[in-house]
Amino acid sequence: MPHWFFDWLKLYQDFDYELPLIGERACIHIDAATGEQLRLTQPPIKHEGSHSTTITITISSNRLTVTGNPSRINRLDNLFGYTRLTDCVAIYNAILRTYGLPEFTPCTQTYHRQNKAHQRVETYSDGAMITELHITTNQSVGQGNEEDYLRGMASQRYRHSIPRLLTNGKTVDWLPANGNRQRLIYPSMYHKAHELGLHLLPRIKKLYGADSEQYRYVKQVKRYCEQHGVIRAELKLKSQFLREHNYRYYGLFTEGDLTDHIETFINTDNQLKVNAMNLQYIAQTLLTEHIVNTTYAANTTASYALRWMHGEQFDFKHNGSAQKHRTRLRKIGIDIANRCDISTFSPIRVVSTREIVRQPLAVPDWYRRPRQLRLVA
């Protein structure tokens, strides 16, 4: 089993007949000029699972859409979830059956269609189409190391996105240079124990009380995260990203196809190799890592890092030398194209002999796994 899993899934399927009404109200859309009925829509249905979990079901004529976190349905927590899309879809289909709705089916082929003249030709399939998919993993960095690790990650770029450390120091995300949310993929890392204490624990306490077995269990999950210094890493794969990589078609790709994306993201910390921001240590690291061959070259490149620390900005388009030294420094975790923020540059060392050792979080024996995971285990 992979150490990552799914914690959000949005998909739809078009059927060759109009779907039944399952709510108390519906809306008929008509063409004002001709009076022709265009489509029938219903308000979204909020399916309430146990422990305050919700799945949204939307019906528009013959299109059925379901959105939510299948790994949270009827569970107290989702520290670990489903590693197979078939398990996620099985959860959705079980809910759909209770409403007398058709089930999602895997795609077997793709085809092209054009609804109206002069409209762009689009690719469709005969099964369920995924429009958003979140994959996540829990990484252990050691008790008490979470904020130091996140500060270190806030110095690293991912793809072409710039890191942003939130003001509470508990979350890092990566955004385009213009500051807008990602259209393709939205990455983030956060302090899992803090998130559990902020959201899940108060909710379970309100639902069941402080003396309940449910509350004690969730506190045990939180303590486990604290003891191991759990960082939650998440990639939100958007519709355009899924389209470009042919991940839209449920059944026509495997979970293994997604592995490289999450592995590349969590391995961003491999470049964190600077332990102290001073000329001697940066130069020494450049030599030790065989990035440069001479002390002169190491000192010259290190001087760029010090100038960057003091607020200097470089013109990389017209200054080939600055670009060369940036390339060298990025290999040890310093990107002088970012504005220097000493509060986010962490003096931690995350290398092969690490002071902070990151590794996938193991599932404890007492953890209440989803039903399918119990069968696999």
C-alpha positions as CSV (number, residue, x, y, z in Angstrom):
1,M,0.0,0.0,0.0
2,P,1.3,3.5,-0.8
3,H,1.8,5.9,2.1
4,W,-0.4,8.5,0.4
5,F,-4.2,8.5,0.1
6,F,-7.2,10.4,-1.2
7,D,-9.1,12.9,0.9
8,W,-11.2,14.7,-1.6
9,L,-12.9,13.6,-4.8
10,K,-15.3,15.4,-7.1
11,L,-16.7,13.5,-10.1
12,Y,-19.7,13.5,-12.4
13,Q,-21.3,11.2,-15.0
14,D,-23.7,11.9,-17.8
15,F,-26.5,9.3,-18.2
16,D,-28.6,8.7,-21.3
17,Y,-31.8,9.5,-19.4
18,E,-33.1,12.3,-17.1
19,L,-32.4,11.6,-13.5
20,P,-35.2,11.3,-11.0
21,L,-36.2,14.1,-8.6
22,I,-35.0,13.3,-5.1
23,G,-35.6,16.6,-3.3
24,E,-38.6,18.7,-2.5
25,R,-37.9,21.3,-5.2
26,A,-36.6,21.5,-8.8
27,C,-36.1,24.2,-11.4
28,I,-37.0,24.0,-15.1
29,H,-34.8,26.1,-17.3
30,I,-36.5,27.3,-20.5
31,D,-35.5,29.3,-23.6
32,A,-37.3,32.7,-23.2
33,A,-37.6,33.2,-26.9
34,T,-39.0,29.8,-27.9
35,G,-40.4,28.4,-24.7
36,E,-38.4,25.3,-25.2
37,Q,-37.4,23.4,-22.0
38,L,-33.7,23.3,-21.8
39,R,-32.9,21.3,-18.6
40,L,-34.2,20.4,-15.2
41,T,-32.0,21.1,-12.1
42,Q,-32.4,20.3,-8.4
43,P,-30.8,22.1,-5.5
44,P,-27.8,20.3,-4.2
45,I,-28.5,17.6,-1.6
46,K,-26.3,17.5,1.5
47,H,-25.9,13.9,2.6
48,E,-25.1,13.9,6.3
49,G,-22.9,11.0,7.5
50,S,-22.1,10.3,11.1
51,H,-19.8,12.6,13.1
52,S,-20.8,15.7,11.1
53,T,-19.5,14.6,7.7
54,T,-21.2,15.8,4.5
55,I,-21.2,14.7,0.9
56,T,-22.8,17.0,-1.7
57,I,-25.0,15.4,-4.5
58,T,-25.9,17.7,-7.4
59,I,-28.4,16.7,-10.2
60,S,-28.7,18.7,-13.4
61,S,-31.0,16.9,-15.9
62,N,-29.0,13.8,-16.8
63,R,-25.7,14.8,-15.1
64,L,-25.0,13.5,-11.6
65,T,-22.1,15.1,-9.6
66,V,-20.8,14.1,-6.1
67,T,-18.3,16.1,-4.1
68,G,-16.7,15.5,-0.7
69,N,-14.2,13.5,1.3
70,P,-14.9,9.8,1.0
71,S,-12.2,9.1,3.6
72,R,-14.2,11.0,6.2
73,I,-17.6,9.4,5.7
74,N,-18.9,7.8,8.9
75,R,-15.4,8.1,10.6
76,L,-14.2,10.1,13.5
77,D,-11.1,11.2,11.7
78,N,-9.2,10.8,8.4
79,L,-5.6,10.7,9.5
80,F,-5.3,7.8,7.1
81,G,-7.7,7.2,4.3
82,Y,-8.4,5.2,1.1
83,T,-5.5,4.5,-1.2
84,R,-7.6,3.3,-4.1
85,L,-10.1,5.3,-6.2
86,T,-12.3,2.3,-6.4
87,D,-12.8,2.4,-2.6
88,C,-13.7,6.1,-2.8
89,V,-16.2,5.6,-5.6
90,A,-17.7,2.6,-3.7
91,I,-18.4,4.9,-0.8
92,Y,-20.2,7.3,-3.1
93,N,-22.1,4.6,-4.8
94,A,-23.4,3.2,-1.5
95,I,-24.8,6.7,-0.8
96,L,-26.3,7.0,-4.2
97,R,-28.2,3.7,-3.8
98,T,-30.0,5.1,-0.7
99,Y,-31.5,7.8,-3.0
100,G,-32.4,5.5,-5.8
101,L,-29.8,7.1,-8.1
102,P,-27.6,5.3,-10.6
103,E,-24.0,4.4,-9.6
104,F,-20.8,5.8,-11.1
105,T,-19.1,3.4,-13.5
106,P,-15.5,3.2,-14.8
107,C,-14.7,4.7,-18.2
108,T,-14.0,2.2,-20.9
109,Q,-13.4,4.5,-23.8
110,T,-13.2,8.2,-24.8
111,Y,-14.8,10.0,-27.6
112,H,-15.3,13.5,-29.0
113,R,-18.5,15.5,-29.3
114,Q,-19.7,18.9,-30.2
115,N,-23.0,20.1,-28.7
116,K,-23.6,23.1,-31.0
117,A,-22.3,24.4,-34.2
118,H,-19.0,26.4,-34.0
119,Q,-18.6,25.1,-30.4
120,R,-15.2,23.7,-29.5
121,V,-15.0,19.9,-29.7
122,E,-14.6,18.3,-26.3
123,T,-13.5,14.9,-25.1
124,Y,-15.9,12.8,-23.1
125,S,-16.2,9.2,-21.9
126,D,-18.8,6.6,-21.2
127,G,-18.1,6.6,-17.4
128,A,-17.4,8.9,-14.5
129,M,-15.3,12.0,-15.0
130,I,-13.1,13.4,-12.2
131,T,-12.9,17.2,-11.9
132,E,-11.0,17.6,-8.7
133,L,-8.8,15.2,-6.7
134,H,-6.8,15.7,-3.5
135,I,-4.0,13.4,-2.6
136,T,-2.3,13.6,0.8
137,T,0.4,12.0,2.9
138,N,1.5,12.2,6.6
139,Q,5.2,12.7,7.2
140,S,6.9,12.4,10.5
141,V,9.6,15.0,11.3
142,G,10.0,14.3,15.1
143,Q,8.2,15.7,18.1
144,G,8.5,19.5,18.3
145,N,10.1,19.9,14.9
146,E,7.0,20.8,12.9
147,E,7.3,24.6,12.9
148,D,11.1,24.5,12.2
149,Y,10.5,22.1,9.3
150,L,7.7,24.3,7.8
151,R,9.9,27.4,8.1
152,G,12.6,25.5,6.2
153,M,10.1,24.5,3.5
154,A,9.0,28.1,3.2
155,S,12.4,28.8,1.6
156,Q,11.8,26.3,-1.2
157,R,10.0,26.8,-4.5
158,Y,7.8,24.0,-5.9
159,R,7.4,23.9,-9.7
160,H,7.2,27.6,-10.5
161,S,5.3,28.6,-7.4
162,I,6.5,30.7,-4.5
163,P,6.2,29.5,-0.9
164,R,4.1,31.4,1.6
165,L,4.3,30.8,5.4
166,L,1.1,31.7,7.1
167,T,1.3,34.1,10.0
168,N,0.7,31.4,12.6
169,G,3.7,29.4,11.3
170,K,1.6,26.2,11.1
171,T,1.0,26.1,7.3
172,V,3.0,26.6,4.1
173,D,1.4,26.8,0.7
174,W,2.8,27.6,-2.8
175,L,1.2,30.2,-5.0
176,P,2.0,31.7,-8.4
177,A,4.0,34.9,-8.6
178,N,0.8,36.9,-8.9
179,G,-0.5,35.6,-5.6
180,N,-3.6,33.9,-7.0
181,R,-4.6,30.4,-6.3
182,Q,-3.2,27.7,-8.5
183,R,-5.3,26.8,-11.6
184,L,-3.5,23.5,-12.0
185,I,-2.3,22.2,-8.7
186,Y,-2.5,23.7,-5.2
187,P,0.2,22.3,-2.8
188,S,0.3,22.9,0.9
189,M,1.9,21.4,4.1
190,Y,0.6,22.0,7.6
191,H,1.0,21.0,11.3
192,K,-1.5,18.1,11.7
193,A,-1.7,18.0,15.5
194,H,-2.5,21.7,15.5
195,E,-5.2,21.3,12.9
196,L,-6.8,18.5,14.9
197,G,-6.8,20.6,18.0
198,L,-8.2,23.6,16.2
199,H,-11.1,21.8,14.3
200,L,-11.8,18.2,15.0
201,L,-11.4,18.0,18.8
202,P,-13.8,20.8,19.5
203,R,-16.4,19.4,17.1
204,I,-16.2,15.9,18.6
205,K,-16.4,17.3,22.1
206,K,-19.5,19.3,21.2
207,L,-21.1,16.2,19.5
208,Y,-20.4,13.6,22.2
209,G,-19.0,15.3,25.3
210,A,-15.6,15.4,27.0
211,D,-16.1,12.1,28.7
212,S,-17.1,10.2,25.6
213,E,-15.2,7.3,24.1
214,Q,-15.2,9.2,20.8
215,Y,-13.5,12.2,22.3
216,R,-10.9,10.1,24.0
217,Y,-10.1,8.3,20.8
218,V,-9.6,11.6,18.8
219,K,-7.4,12.9,21.6
220,Q,-5.3,9.7,21.2
221,V,-5.0,10.4,17.5
222,K,-3.8,14.0,18.2
223,R,-1.3,12.8,20.8
224,Y,0.1,10.3,18.2
225,C,0.6,13.2,15.8
226,E,2.3,15.3,18.4
227,Q,4.7,12.4,19.4
228,H,5.8,11.9,15.8
229,G,5.8,15.6,14.7
230,V,3.3,15.0,11.9
231,I,3.4,17.2,8.8
232,R,0.4,16.8,6.4
233,A,1.4,17.3,2.8
234,E,-1.5,17.8,0.3
235,L,-1.8,18.3,-3.4
236,K,-5.1,19.5,-4.7
237,L,-5.2,18.5,-8.4
238,K,-7.5,20.9,-10.3
239,S,-9.7,20.2,-13.3
240,Q,-7.2,21.6,-15.8
241,F,-4.3,19.6,-14.4
242,L,-6.4,16.4,-14.5
243,R,-7.3,17.2,-18.1
244,E,-3.7,17.8,-19.2
245,H,-2.5,14.6,-17.6
246,N,-5.5,12.4,-18.7
247,Y,-6.5,11.8,-15.1
248,R,-10.1,12.8,-15.7
249,Y,-11.3,9.4,-16.7
250,Y,-12.1,7.1,-13.8
251,G,-10.9,3.6,-14.7
252,L,-8.5,4.6,-17.5
253,F,-5.5,5.4,-15.2
254,T,-4.1,3.8,-12.1
255,E,-3.2,5.2,-8.7
256,G,0.5,4.5,-9.5
257,D,0.3,7.2,-12.2
258,L,-0.1,9.8,-9.4
259,T,2.8,8.7,-7.3
260,D,5.5,10.8,-9.0
261,H,3.5,14.0,-8.3
262,I,3.2,13.5,-4.5
263,E,6.8,12.1,-4.2
264,T,8.2,15.1,-6.1
265,F,6.4,17.4,-3.8
266,I,7.4,15.9,-0.5
267,N,11.0,15.5,-1.7
268,T,11.2,19.3,-2.1
269,D,13.1,19.2,1.2
270,N,16.0,17.4,-0.3
271,Q,17.6,20.8,-1.2
272,L,17.5,22.0,2.5
273,K,21.2,21.6,3.2
274,V,22.3,24.9,4.8
275,N,22.8,24.7,8.5
276,A,24.0,28.3,9.2
277,M,23.7,31.4,7.2
278,N,27.3,32.6,7.2
279,L,30.0,32.8,4.5
280,Q,32.2,30.0,5.7
281,Y,29.4,27.4,6.1
282,I,27.7,28.2,2.8
283,A,31.0,28.0,1.0
284,Q,31.9,24.8,2.8
285,T,28.5,23.2,1.8
286,L,29.0,24.2,-1.8
287,L,32.4,22.3,-1.8
288,T,31.1,19.3,0.2
289,E,28.2,18.8,-2.2
290,H,30.6,19.1,-5.2
291,I,28.6,22.0,-6.6
292,V,31.9,23.9,-7.1
293,N,35.5,22.7,-7.3
294,T,37.5,25.6,-5.8
295,T,37.4,27.7,-2.7
296,Y,37.4,30.8,-4.8
297,A,34.2,29.7,-6.6
298,A,32.6,28.7,-3.3
299,N,33.3,32.1,-1.7
300,T,32.1,34.0,-4.7
301,T,28.8,32.1,-4.8
302,A,28.4,32.4,-1.0
303,S,28.9,36.2,-1.3
304,Y,25.8,36.4,-3.4
305,A,23.8,34.7,-0.7
306,L,25.1,37.3,1.9
307,R,24.2,40.2,-0.5
308,W,20.7,38.6,-0.9
309,M,20.4,38.4,3.0
310,H,21.1,42.1,3.1
311,G,18.2,42.9,0.8
312,E,20.0,43.1,-2.6
313,Q,17.9,42.1,-5.6
314,F,19.4,40.7,-8.8
315,D,18.6,41.1,-12.4
316,F,18.7,37.5,-13.7
317,K,17.5,38.3,-17.2
318,H,20.5,40.5,-18.0
319,N,23.1,39.3,-15.5
320,G,24.3,35.8,-16.5
321,S,26.7,35.7,-13.5
322,A,23.8,36.2,-11.0
323,Q,21.8,33.4,-12.7
324,K,24.8,31.1,-12.5
325,H,25.2,31.7,-8.7
326,R,21.5,31.3,-8.2
327,T,21.6,27.9,-9.9
328,R,24.4,26.8,-7.5
329,L,22.7,28.2,-4.4
330,R,19.4,26.5,-5.2
331,K,21.1,23.2,-5.0
332,I,21.6,23.8,-1.3
333,G,18.2,25.3,-0.6
334,I,18.8,29.0,-1.1
335,D,16.9,30.8,-3.9
336,I,18.1,34.3,-4.2
337,A,15.2,35.1,-6.6
338,N,12.9,35.1,-3.6
339,R,12.8,38.0,-1.3
340,C,14.9,37.1,1.7
341,D,12.9,36.6,4.9
342,I,15.1,35.5,7.8
343,S,12.0,34.5,9.8
344,T,11.2,31.8,7.2
345,F,14.8,30.6,6.5
346,S,15.2,27.9,9.1
347,P,18.6,26.8,10.4
348,I,17.6,23.2,10.3
349,R,19.5,20.5,8.4
350,V,17.5,18.1,6.3
351,V,19.9,15.9,4.4
352,S,20.9,12.3,4.3
353,T,22.4,12.6,7.8
354,R,19.5,14.7,9.1
355,E,19.0,16.5,12.3
356,I,15.3,16.4,11.3
357,V,14.6,13.0,9.8
358,R,11.4,13.0,7.6
359,Q,9.7,9.7,7.0
360,P,6.2,8.4,6.2
361,L,4.0,8.1,9.3
362,A,3.3,4.5,10.3
363,V,-0.3,3.4,11.0
364,P,-0.5,2.4,14.7
365,D,-2.2,-0.9,15.6
366,W,-5.0,0.8,17.5
367,Y,-6.0,3.1,14.6
368,R,-9.5,2.6,13.3
369,R,-8.9,2.2,9.6
370,P,-11.6,2.5,6.9
371,R,-13.4,-0.8,6.2
372,Q,-11.5,-1.5,2.9
373,L,-8.2,-0.8,4.6
374,R,-9.0,-3.3,7.4
375,L,-9.6,-6.0,4.8
376,V,-6.3,-5.3,3.1
377,A,-4.4,-5.3,6.4
